[in-house]
Amino acid sequence: MPSKTTPKVRAVSCAVVDRGVRLGNREYDTALRCDVHDPFTGRLVGTVGQASADQAERAVSIAHDTLRQNLPAHERAAILDRVAVTLTGRREEIAALICAEVAKPISMARGEVDRAIDTFRLSAAVARLSAGSVVAMDATAAGAGKIAFTQNLPIGVVTAITPFNFPLNLVAHKLAPALAAGCPVVLKPAPQAPLTAFALADVLESAGLPAGWLSVVPGSPEEIGQVIIEDQRVAAISFTGSVPVGRHIASRATGKKVLLELGNASPAIVDADADIELAASVLAPNAFGFAGQTCVSVQRVYVHESVRDLLLDRLIATTERLGVGDPTSDDVVCGPVIDDRTAEKTLATLSEAVAAGACVRTGGLRRSDGVLLPTVISDAPQNSALMQNEAFAPVMGVATFDNIETAISMANDSAYGLQASVFTSDITRALTVMNALDFGAVLVNESPSFRTDNMPYGGIRDSGNTKEGPEWTASELTIEKLCIIAQ
């Protein structure tokens, strides 16, 4: 039976928002504007201005001039702490905006606000505690009689380019560590989700962030991309998004530090001795929550042939209990994907897998009330798009293995390397698999989607080249300066 679909009862709403282009703490109207629509209802959520190349250049100039301002670490930390307090007080309002803008289920939108609060608090701690180190100069004869220490200095202007799927917390993961490190930011939010970024900019201003430290420039890459990526006054670019766009940015950002957090096709291995109830209860919600639109959404499950049928039964049962439909309803887990193009691409991927011999176990090749049904497919070929490419949609492919070496090989058989997991009750087996999986993080008896905001999060290969998390991001955005004093 299909997953239950909730009625279209709009329990959460927010007013239509009209924003421009934010240069420093001033907002400007523009002739060219872009509408933002609720992906579930199609209603107008707001409009935003589209920055011109001249406005983008002005944003970079403002940020570069701001580098000369003296904003001590304790003041930066206090601002970030005040942001966390304000977000706490405006939790419901901002969650409603996230829900409306990207159709993230309201319970998950609230969770995103909570995570952003953590991100700002953690970044405040980084601002307070980031320090250099003392160098033991007398460890060599040449250094005897000298004192040396290092200082952590801001790298310079940072361009931040963010995706739609976490319109608050992934913006926070760009802004908060950069500000903690003392770097002014030019932010280009996702075209599908710029309104939450503006709301966060308002919160930063109300928290006391001086003018010039943040500009928000929504706009087309063709119009403003050359400026915010190639301008020589930009020292670093932090991008989260697709592999092709990330590669394009890196190819154009000559002489700059480029931090890339890209995609994944997250695998989970379920061994013969695994707790099947645990695996199913963890994997299904993390495959279909927010319609699978996260970088680490569970997409590929490799199960030992001896427990295949049992796991499939449990996955199907768990999936069919998930709430599907109106994202404003508290019990909904899976709402719509971001747009029709994504839905059609997903249906094509599923059709291709079925044509190659895969079997639809629940869900299927259709939409219900505009929402793609959470779909479990078994026996998809390893070389199919479903098992190789990032779906970013509510689909899960299940395949079998007869020995753990085969499972490891299939899990590694992807261009991506962000996060993976293994379910087993054997600690020796767990350690073996952890060492063999070629991913930035490997989890045991947990979903590969797990993340806390203070951990080093990032992948290898086509999944990116950096670790996010306030401590790690701030470190990437600082320059270590060595100071030597002769006695």
Buried (B, 14 or more C-beta within 10 A) or exposed (E): EBBBBBEEEBEBEBEEBEBBBBBBBEBEEBEEBBEBBBBBBEEEBBBBBBBBBEBBBBBBBBBBBBBEEEBEBEBBBBBBBBBBBBBEEBBBEBBBBBBBBBBBBBBBBBBBBBBBBBBBBBBBBBBBEBEBEEBEBEEEEEBEEEBBBBEBBBBBBBBBBBBBBBBBBBBBBBBBBBBBBBBBBBBBBBBBBBBBBBBBBBBBBEBEBBBBBBBBBBBEBEBBBBBBBBBEBBBBBBBBBBBEBBEBBBEBBEEBBBBBBBBBBBBBBBBBBBBBEBBBBBBBBBBBBBBBBBBBBBBBBBBBEEBBEBBBEBBBEBBBEBBBBBBBBEBBBBBBBBEEEBBEBBBEBBEBBBEBEBEBBBBBBEBBEBBBBBBBBBBBBBEBBBBBBBBBBBBBBBBBBEEBEBBBBBBBBBBBBBBBBBBBEBEEBBBBBBEBBBBBBBBBBBBBBBBEBBBEBBBEBBBBBBBBBBBBBBBBBBBEEEEEEEE
